[in-house]
Amino acid sequence: MSAVGAVSAEAASSLNIIRDDCTAAGGQITSRPYAGYYCTLPDGTTQPIT
C-alpha cells in the first residue's frame, strides 16, 4: 500500500483528520459556514478537521 493509500485508509476510519494528514493524502481543505473546516479526500469522502 502506498503512503497516500495508508493515510487515506486511516483518515476514512477516523472521525476527524488533521490538516497535515489531509494534504498528505491528496485532500483539499474546505470551509463550510457554521461547520468549520473539512477535508475532501480524492475518493470523495469528507472528514472534519481537528
C-alpha positions in Angstrom: 0.0 0.0 0.0 1.4 3.4 -0.9 1.8 6.1 1.8 -1.1 8.0 0.3 -3.3 4.9 0.4 -2.3 4.3 4.1 -3.2 7.9 5.1 -6.4 7.7 3.2 -7.4 4.4 4.8 -6.6 5.8 8.2 -8.4 9.0 7.5 -11.5 7.1 6.4 -11.5 5.1 9.6 -11.2 8.1 11.8 -13.9 10.6 12.7 -11.5 13.6 12.5 -8.4 14.3 10.5 -5.7 16.9 10.9 -4.6 19.3 8.2 -1.3 17.7 7.6 -2.9 14.2 7.1 -5.5 15.7 4.7 -2.9 17.3 2.4 -0.6 14.3 2.6 -3.5 12.1 1.4 -4.0 14.5 -1.6 -7.1 16.0 0.0 -8.4 19.6 -0.2 -9.3 21.7 2.8 -12.6 23.5 2.5 -14.7 25.5 4.9 -18.4 25.3 5.5 -20.4 28.1 7.0 -21.1 27.4 10.7 -19.5 23.9 10.4 -15.8 24.7 10.4 -13.2 23.1 8.1 -13.4 19.8 6.3 -11.0 17.7 4.3 -12.3 16.4 1.0 -10.3 13.3 0.0 -9.7 12.2 -3.5 -12.2 9.4 -3.1 -14.9 11.9 -2.5 -15.3 11.4 1.2 -15.1 14.3 3.7 -13.8 14.4 7.2 -14.0 17.2 9.8 -10.6 18.8 10.6 -9.5 18.9 14.1 
